[in-house]
Amino acid sequence: MIKVGVTGGIGSGKTLICRVFEKLGIPVFYADDEAKRLLDADPVVKEAMMEYFGRDIYDDTGLRKAYLASKIFNNQDALSKVNSIVHPAVRQLFVGWAKEKEAAFPYVIEEAAILFESGVYKDLDFNILVYAPEELRISRVISRDNIDREKVKARMQHQMQDEEKINMADAVIYNDESRLVLPQILEINKRLTRN
């Protein structure tokens, strides 16, 4: 079975693209959602987080996201530590999830924002970049998250430039409002089901 990665910068539309693949009957593992869930629910992850950041990282309702954000903002060591705690747990989940799907599907998808940055793309057979120009992405995120331009730009700083990702991707879906995405998705689906 082929393991496919789908990634793209914030506001590129990668989740929307994955929803279309789901409509085609392809299972999608949302790595970023699983990472958030693990931060709140996995006892090993929680313990490692508290060991590094202190017990204040959690309260009665779970992970204090704003507190964590303040700790990792402009602190590469802290961000790397979070990634080193969460990514192995997400990888383990994905491997088990993909194994369960093996017999029933020609391929599965892992959607992740930092697929290339984290090196996860190396564990996958085929990687798709969802591309949209920066200004379009900024306007989408401002509308979606109701935040200002500077906050969007700050989030973008933690992601690799699209030009680098294009060179690493096996396929690019252009979600730039200049071409239809469905034919692009159908072509990739045809390519992946042919193998």
C-alpha positions as CSV (number, residue, x, y, z in Angstrom):
1,M,0.0,0.0,0.0
2,I,1.2,3.5,-0.9
3,K,1.6,6.0,1.9
4,V,1.0,9.5,0.7
5,G,1.8,12.8,2.4
6,V,-0.2,16.0,1.9
7,T,1.2,19.3,3.1
8,G,1.1,23.0,2.4
9,G,1.6,26.3,4.1
10,I,-0.9,27.7,6.5
11,G,-4.0,28.8,4.4
12,S,-3.0,26.7,1.4
13,G,-6.2,24.6,1.6
14,K,-4.6,21.3,2.4
15,T,-7.5,20.2,4.6
16,L,-10.0,21.0,1.9
17,I,-7.9,19.0,-0.6
18,C,-7.9,16.0,1.8
19,R,-11.6,16.2,2.2
20,V,-11.9,15.7,-1.5
21,F,-9.6,12.6,-1.4
22,E,-11.9,11.3,1.4
23,K,-14.9,11.8,-0.9
24,L,-13.0,9.6,-3.4
25,G,-12.9,6.9,-0.6
26,I,-9.3,7.4,0.5
27,P,-8.6,7.4,4.3
28,V,-6.9,10.5,5.6
29,F,-4.9,10.7,8.9
30,Y,-4.8,14.3,10.1
31,A,-1.4,14.4,11.9
32,D,-1.8,17.9,13.4
33,D,-5.2,17.0,14.9
34,E,-3.7,13.8,16.4
35,A,-0.8,15.8,17.8
36,K,-3.2,18.1,19.6
37,R,-5.2,15.2,20.9
38,L,-2.0,13.4,22.2
39,L,-0.9,16.6,24.0
40,D,-4.2,16.4,26.0
41,A,-4.7,12.7,26.2
42,D,-1.5,10.7,26.1
43,P,0.0,10.2,29.6
44,V,3.5,9.7,28.3
45,V,3.4,12.8,26.2
46,K,1.8,14.8,29.0
47,E,4.5,13.7,31.5
48,A,7.3,14.6,29.1
49,M,5.7,18.0,28.5
50,M,5.4,18.6,32.3
51,E,9.0,17.5,32.8
52,Y,10.3,20.0,30.3
53,F,7.9,23.0,30.8
54,G,6.7,22.4,34.4
55,R,3.3,21.3,35.8
56,D,1.8,24.7,34.9
57,I,1.7,23.7,31.2
58,Y,-1.6,21.9,32.1
59,D,-4.6,22.9,34.1
60,D,-7.9,21.1,34.9
61,T,-9.2,21.5,31.3
62,G,-6.0,20.2,29.7
63,L,-3.1,21.8,27.9
64,R,-2.8,25.5,28.4
65,K,-2.3,26.4,24.7
66,A,-1.6,30.1,25.2
67,Y,0.9,29.3,27.8
68,L,2.7,26.8,25.6
69,A,2.6,29.3,22.7
70,S,4.3,31.9,24.9
71,K,7.0,29.4,25.8
72,I,7.8,28.3,22.2
73,F,7.3,31.6,20.4
74,N,10.8,32.7,19.3
75,N,12.4,29.8,21.2
76,Q,13.6,27.2,18.7
77,D,14.9,24.9,21.5
78,A,11.5,24.8,23.2
79,L,9.8,24.2,19.8
80,S,12.2,21.5,18.9
81,K,11.6,19.8,22.3
82,V,7.8,19.8,21.8
83,N,8.3,18.3,18.3
84,S,10.7,15.7,19.8
85,I,8.0,14.7,22.3
86,V,5.0,14.7,20.0
87,H,6.3,13.6,16.6
88,P,7.4,10.0,17.6
89,A,4.0,9.4,19.2
90,V,2.2,10.7,16.1
91,R,4.4,8.5,13.9
92,Q,3.6,5.4,16.0
93,L,-0.1,6.2,15.7
94,F,0.1,6.7,11.9
95,V,2.0,3.4,11.4
96,G,-0.7,1.4,13.3
97,W,-3.5,3.3,11.5
98,A,-2.0,2.7,8.1
99,K,-1.5,-1.0,8.8
100,E,-5.2,-1.4,9.6
101,K,-6.1,0.1,6.2
102,E,-3.5,-1.9,4.2
103,A,-5.7,-4.6,2.8
104,A,-8.7,-2.4,1.9
105,F,-7.2,0.7,0.1
106,P,-4.7,1.3,-2.6
107,Y,-3.2,4.2,-0.7
108,V,-3.7,6.3,2.5
109,I,-2.9,9.9,3.1
110,E,-1.2,11.6,6.0
111,E,-2.0,15.3,6.2
112,A,0.6,17.4,8.1
113,A,1.6,21.0,8.1
114,I,5.3,20.4,8.6
115,L,5.8,17.2,6.6
116,F,9.0,18.4,5.0
117,E,10.3,20.4,7.9
118,S,10.0,17.4,10.3
119,G,11.5,14.9,7.9
120,V,8.4,12.7,7.9
121,Y,8.2,12.9,4.1
122,K,11.1,10.4,4.0
123,D,8.9,7.8,5.6
124,L,6.2,8.2,2.9
125,D,6.1,6.9,-0.7
126,F,4.6,10.0,-2.4
127,N,4.3,13.6,-1.2
128,I,1.9,16.2,-2.4
129,L,2.3,19.9,-1.9
130,V,-0.8,22.1,-1.9
131,Y,0.3,25.5,-3.2
132,A,-1.3,28.9,-2.9
133,P,0.5,32.3,-3.2
134,E,1.4,33.9,0.1
135,E,-1.0,36.9,-0.2
136,L,-3.9,34.6,-0.9
137,R,-2.9,32.4,2.1
138,I,-2.7,35.4,4.4
139,S,-6.2,36.6,3.4
140,R,-7.7,33.1,3.8
141,V,-6.2,32.8,7.3
142,I,-7.3,36.3,8.4
143,S,-10.8,35.4,7.3
144,R,-10.8,31.9,8.8
145,D,-9.2,32.6,12.1
146,N,-10.2,36.3,12.5
147,I,-6.6,37.3,13.3
148,D,-4.4,40.2,12.1
149,R,-1.8,40.0,9.3
150,E,1.2,40.1,11.7
151,K,0.0,37.0,13.5
152,V,-0.4,35.1,10.2
153,K,3.1,36.2,9.1
154,A,4.5,35.1,12.4
155,R,3.0,31.6,12.0
156,M,4.3,31.5,8.4
157,Q,7.9,32.1,9.7
158,H,7.9,28.6,11.2
159,Q,7.3,26.9,7.9
160,M,9.6,26.2,5.0
161,Q,9.2,28.4,1.9
162,D,7.0,26.9,-0.8
163,E,9.7,27.1,-3.4
164,E,11.8,24.6,-1.4
165,K,8.8,22.4,-0.9
166,I,8.0,22.3,-4.6
167,N,11.4,20.8,-5.2
168,M,10.8,18.1,-2.6
169,A,7.3,17.2,-3.6
170,D,6.3,14.4,-6.0
171,A,3.2,16.4,-7.1
172,V,1.9,19.9,-6.6
173,I,-1.8,20.8,-6.4
174,Y,-2.2,24.5,-7.3
175,N,-5.0,25.9,-5.1
176,D,-4.4,29.5,-6.3
177,E,-7.9,30.3,-7.7
178,S,-6.5,30.3,-11.3
179,R,-7.1,26.7,-12.0
180,L,-9.6,24.0,-10.9
181,V,-8.4,21.7,-8.1
182,L,-10.7,18.8,-8.8
183,P,-9.0,17.7,-12.1
184,Q,-5.6,17.9,-10.4
185,I,-6.8,15.7,-7.5
186,L,-8.4,13.2,-9.9
187,E,-5.2,13.0,-12.0
188,I,-3.1,12.2,-8.8
189,N,-5.7,9.7,-7.6
190,K,-5.6,8.0,-11.0
191,R,-1.8,7.9,-10.8
192,L,-1.8,6.4,-7.3
193,T,-4.5,3.8,-8.0
194,R,-2.7,2.7,-11.2
195,N,0.3,1.3,-9.2
